[in-house]
Amino acid sequence: MNLKSLIPAVLLVVLAAGCGDNASGPSDELTVTVTAPPAGGASAVDTYTVTWTSPSQGSVSLYYNTVAGSAGQQTITTGLSASGSYSWDLSGIPDGSYFVRAIITSGSSIGSDWSDGTLSVDHSSGDPAITVTSPPEEGATADTSFTVKWVSSGYSSGIVDLYVDSDTDPSQGLVEIVKGLDDAGEYVWNCTSFTEGYYFVYAVITDSSNTSSDYSAGVLAVDHGGLNPEFYITKPPAAGDQADNVYTIQWTSTAPLNSTVDLYYDTDQDPSSGLVEIAVDVFDDGYYSWNCVDVPEGVYYVYGVLETSTPTRELRGIIPVLSAGEKGTIVTDYSNGTLTIAHNSQYTIEVTSPPASGASADESYQIVWTTDAPSSVPLELFYAADTTGSQLLPIAQLTSPVGTSYNWDCSSVEAGSWYIFAALGSRGMGSDWSAGTVNITHEEEYSFTMLTPPASGATANEEYLLQWTSDAPPAAYVSLFYGESTQGGTVYTIASGVLNGGQYNWDCASVPEGDYYVYGVVSDTRTPGRDERGSGSDWSDGKLTVDHTGYSINITAPSSAGEPADSSYTVEWTASGDPGCVIDLYYDVDTDPTTMTLIQAGLSNTGSHLWNTFAVGEGEYFVYGIIYDPTDGRPVPGTDEFAQDYSEGTVLVNHDYNYLVVTSPPPWGAMAMDSYNIQWAAASEAGAATVDVYYDTDTLPSSGLVSIASDVTWDEYQYLWDCSAIPAGYYYIYAEMTNPAGTYSDYSDGVLQIYHEYLWFSITAPPPPGATANTSYELKWNSVGPDGRLMDLYYDTDTDPSSGLVLITEDVVCTEYTTIWNWDCSSVPEGVYYIYGVLSDPAIDDEFTGYSEGTLTIAH
């Protein structure tokens, strides 16, 4: 198999704990403002220039999300200047509206800002193209199912075909996954019976005018439990190579963590005899520098033996270490080409620095040498603990023109005393060891503190947002683990080598139920050594309870086969879950959830939903429902674990072109004070018809309907409602059309907010998902009223204003629709609080009050 993007497996060594006890957390003394997208929003097709400004000094990272909240945010890029711009490549971003966030850090200080407006990404007018975004560049693994994702541009009605391939050459080897898909952006592939192996995903999109295609950047490993890892010796290459004193053997591998490689040289490709050991139990990191000074001259193949194991991670005291489990699969390979070893040094070289008396360094060291070789001869530099050459660690490969010194960046090198080894030429035409060592010592470690789960604990089902603070730069790497104890036992990997962005959304759907602490490590490199500079670590103060129970759903209607529907049908269910849980409904021609069509997402658990079947094709359908906690993100049917159910019966959709659809208020809602124009779309093929209009607090027509108007002629398509006497509140609009063929009804998709107060506000920060603060927090609200309106702010542990209110500030002048007020909460006790506002108009002694939908968690 030719897998061109295989990434060598790496050994992750967990660093010693002990510097994660700084509980002060980040301060908010830095400020940054996202200036584009602007408050009025923006739109883009393929690229967009994000801009930001800051009076502070620091490094900026950019993120995006569908909401202005950290849960689920995705990284755009990191390591930018405090003020500037960045051209964001949108080719892999699905159509939608996104907020952009800037986070500025400097040491332990941090500040952030979300854009006031959103960026609307719409690829429909772009140049015809398609980008496969899943499997991602880092690869993925699947057993029974996998969600293939893509983003297209320039296609309004494209048809997508999906394939897998062992390489990225579409001229041969393509194996079909599915054809004729609508351009929906994702497809849940049932790969239960698919042959195990490593595959790229290939997508082709076509319409009447254009065809585009793309391979995934990463590889999907389809593994049903018996997949052997891929292992290839890549150097020496097929064309052959030469060496004198030292040679770097290279390989690629997809083996799991803690695998090892044994290396041999041989005069042929028959391992039954003639193998000579080079090294055994080498870490599977993709390369080994072989000291071949004493190897007889000759022509040799390199033979490798990859051996997997089942690793466990034990915490002995406070020092995490890796220990190998039972040996597993063995995979072998010979190099395609030979290595010619010839000890015919043509030049001399002498390493003069470090000198015999030794030297010392922290971040960098100047290596110096003298040589009679011309500057066109390449030079390789290594470091080692001794001069036996048993383990050479690479520093650099220098090419023409080669000078007589090299500035070695040793900031990530393990502290200790190291000899320097220099080898001339690709054939090793002369080499030398330094007479003395360079003693590398490093400054103090970074601080690192796990913020979640908090000391009070937390609960998760499918996902959980891990958060931490560190004075390490954003370009540093963080590895995360979980275990049942902070004092010993086995820990398991959550993620390794993620960027130090302060948070990671943990997919814990497959984690066994239990109570777990979370352990984090920060370092300068993705795969740190035990004593490497920049290591900082910490255990969470509290445990995360992973609980996959507590949710249930039963679709009760349709209950029998072929229940009829034309323009609408009422789906019914019984379900249980935590407060705030939501329901997603789908329809399906069978009871296999890999391919379905969404009816409605994010429904409240009211027990029923009026399904608008007007645009649904005629046919017989099952109804499928799921219940979940929306703060953990929306699950993917067929891949995630959650409560789900198919209906026992089916809905038989048969259109006779008599229908009624309430179009106003729209799905995003509307507001009214004294009057509102209700609108609908309708057809009455059966003859004359009239419409009755109602308002309701829910979408259950069996109770709670209040009449607005009766016997309105159906083809007026609207009714101006005088709602001046209707109590303030949130209402759905319900309409029934009656004609000789029957009665047709529909609820509005959106709600109408009726208010009779001239004063009004809505607190937008903290947002509904909630937020966290340490010493300060920016409170935000939108308000309407006279220019002189004033806002008083309080915090409260509940939403009952009769007791418990604590004043934050008073008489904040609200001259604009959006007002921002920076709250110094450094002296506020730790806890979870709602924000309560009182908006007043001193001129007429009137006021409007309300609580924030989300809570603010203050943690010092």
Protein Blocks (a to p, Z undefined) as FASTA:
>chain_A
ZZfkbccddddddddehilmbfnbpafkbccddfbdcfkopadfkbccdddddfbdcddd
ddddfbdcfehpacfbehiafbdcddddfklgccddddddddddehjbccddddfbdcdd
dfklmccddddfbdcfkopadfkbccdddddehiabbccdddddfbfcfkgopacfbehi
acehpacddfklgccdddddddddddfkbccddddfbdcdddehiaccddddfbdcfkop
adfkbccdddddfbdehiacdddddfbfcfkgopacfbghiacehpacddfklgccdddd
ddddddddddddddehjaccddddddddddddddfbdcddddddfbdcddfbdcfkopad
fkbccdddddfbdfklccdddddfblnopaccdfbdcdddddfbdcddfklgccdddddd
ddehjkopacaddfbdcddddddddddddfbdcfkopadfkbccdddddfbdfkbccddd
ddfbfkbcjdddfbghiacehpacddfklgccddddddddddfbfbdcfklghiacdddf
bdcdddfehiacddfbdfbehiacfkbccddddddddehiacdddddfblcfkbccdfbg
hiacehpacddfklpccdddddddddddfknopadehkagcdddddfbdcddddehiacd
dfbdcfkopadfkbccdddddddfkbccdddddddfbfcfkgopacfbghiafklopacd
dfklgccdddddddddddfkbccddddfbdcdddfbfbdcddfbdcfkopadfkbccddd
ddeddfkbccdddddfbfcfkgopacfbehiacfbfbdcddddfklgccddddddddddd
fklopadddddfbdcdddZZ
